[in-house]
Amino acid sequence: MVIDSQPRQALVRRVTGLARSTPGRLSLIVVVLVVASLASGWLTTWSVNRQERALEDLATRSEPLAHAAQEVYRALQDADATAASAFLSGGLEPSQLRERYEADIAQAQAALTVATASSPELTATLAAQLPVYTGLIETARTNNRQGFPVGAAYLREASGLMRTQLLPAAQELYRAETDRVARAQDEANFPVVPVLAALAFVIALVGIQRYLTRKTNRLLNVGLLVATGAAVLSLLWVTTVSVLVMNDVADSRMASEKVDALAQARIATLTARGEETLTLVARGAGQTYEKNFVEVSERLEGLLERAKSLDDTEAVVEVSERLEGLLERAKSLDDTEAVDQAMRQFRQWQQVHQRIREADDAGQYNDAVALIDNPYFDSLDQSLVRAIGEARQDFSDEVAVARASLAGTVVGVLVLAVIGAAGSAMGLWQRLKEYR
């Protein structure tokens, strides 16, 4: 045991002695600086790559999927309102309403196909129940065309399926996809840890140069100056780019918030339209729709806070008030012409709605039905579509600018990290040669 321990003790003495010597310390500093430069470069490039992937996901996946999910909800809601409107005509429904209903169902199916690729578990209910809904509508349409009162019963059953299963499932899908957008935006935020690591490396280089100045009485070390310059340039590059990206991402958040507000406003518009129409279809027996309306509104993230005590007419008014609030919110986010038009058309529609209620309450049912077909609802919907399109374009533009800001950053940081490692090694190697 004594014989074995002696070589180990001698080895320890040699290592510790080397570490206490100036050449040993310089050698250790070389290793530390090279590793630190490469590690800092790797950490920074990993962070930049993460930002690039997040921005790419926003541009090509998250936002398009969120829009597809919103389109599923919108198309289903409009299809239900349009199917109800067709029943007010009696007998054979107008061709334009039939075409609009079929277009809504086709759009819902197309958007559902897109969303299914990302969230098959969230679209299962929609995929299973949509054919059931369309089958009920066809049965209701057939009976209504023949003048059978049972057609209205099938319409109520289809509307109940839409409100209790299809729309809640579409709302869940929409929320999941908008949450995905928010997560991607979070991942593109400022890279605090890599910037701090790069700053620590710069400080370490400055400190080592001061140490060498005291040891060697030489003011400058070209290799370490090159390494410091490369490290400072990398730090400034990443910090500047990250700040620009952070600002663009913040602007994209504002744009996505506006899209969400406008989407909710459009959905609320369709909800109000459906309630307005179904109240007339029910011809005084609309309490069931009020109950279903409450169930749907609770799933729309507080679209209505209190509706259980309201009748159908008051429910429509409450939806309208909520819609006006959503439009005001969208306008405050970005005061555009489309949102201004939507606000004006909303108020015009509500004036007509008041006349509808007055006619219906006075027993003038045919006059109330005639007022349903007014241009303000469609104009409002078109303005909201345009406003959503403008907000989505703003979102895409901000993300595109952020992606452009990151162009070349990964390669540049890697090159500067290698230069920093090489400069550190060369600068200290010159000092080490003096001890030979």
C-alpha positions, 0 to 999 in steps of 0.5 A: 500500500505504501509503495502504491501511494507514493507514485500517486502522491508524487503525481498530485504534487506535480499537478498542484505544483504546475497549477500554482506556477504561472505557466500552469495557470496560463494553460488552465486559463486557455482551456477555460477561455476556449471552452467558455467561448464555444459554450457561449456561442453554442448557448446563443445559437441554441437560443436564436434557433429556438426563436427562429423555430418559434417564429416559423411556427407562428408564421406557418403553423400556429396562426393558420391553425388558430384561424382554421379553428376560428373558421370552424366555429364561425362557419358552424354558427353561420350555418345554424343561423342560416338554416333557421332563417330559411325556415322563416320563408315557409315552404321552399327556402330562398336559393341564396340561403340554401347556397350560403348554408352549403357554403358554410358547411363546406368551409367548416369541413375544409377548416376542420380538415386543416385543424385535424392534422394538428389536434385530432383529439380535439376535432373528434367530436366535430368530425363525428357530429357534423354529419349528424347535424347536416342530416337533421337539417336535411330532414327538417328542410324536407318536412318544411318544404312539404308543410309538415310542422315536424320540420320545426322540431327537427330544426330545434333538435339540430340547433340543440346539437349545434349548441351543446356539442358542436359549438363547444367543441369548436370553441375548445379547439379555437382556445387550444390553437390561440394558446399555441400562438401565445406559447410560440410568442413566449418562446420568441422572447428576449434570450436572457440567459445567453445574453448574460452568459455572453456578458460574463465571457466579455467581463472574464476576457477583460479581467484576464487581460488585466491579470496578464498586464500585471504579470507580464508588464505588457499593456496589449495582447493582440489575441485576447483583444481580437477575442474580446472584440469578437465577444463584444460584437457577438453580444451587441449583435444578439442583444440588438437583434433580440430587442428588435425581435422582442418589439416585433413579437410584442406588436404581433401580440397586439395584432393577435389580440385584435384578431381574437377580439374581432373573431369573438365579435363576429361569433357574437354577431352570429349568435345574436343573429341566430337568437333573433331568428330562432325567436321568430321561428319559435313564435312565442315559445322561445324559452328553450332557446334562451336556455341553450343560449345561456349554455353556449354563452358560458363556454364563450369565456364570459360572453354573457355574465348573466342571462338565465333570468332573461327571455329570448329578446333580452338575451339578444340585447345582452349579446348585442351589448357584449358585441358592441364591447368587443367591437370597441375593444377591437377599435381601441387596439387599432382604429381602422376603417373596417372596424369603424364601419362595423361599429356603424353597421352594428348600430344600424342593425340594432335599430332594425332589430328593435323594430323587429321586436316591436312588430313581433310583440304587437302581433305583426309576425309577417312584418317582423319576418320581413324585417329580418332580411336586412342588409346591415347584418351581412354588411357588419359581417363583411366588415368584420371579415375585412378587419380580421383579414387586416389584423392577420396581415399585420400579424404576418408582417410583424412575424416576417420582420422578426424572422428577417431580423434573425437572418444570419445571426446563427452563422455570425455568432458561431463564427465569432465564437470560433474567433473568440476561442482562437484569439484566446488560445493564440494570445495566451500561447504567446505568453506560454512560449516565453516560459520555455 
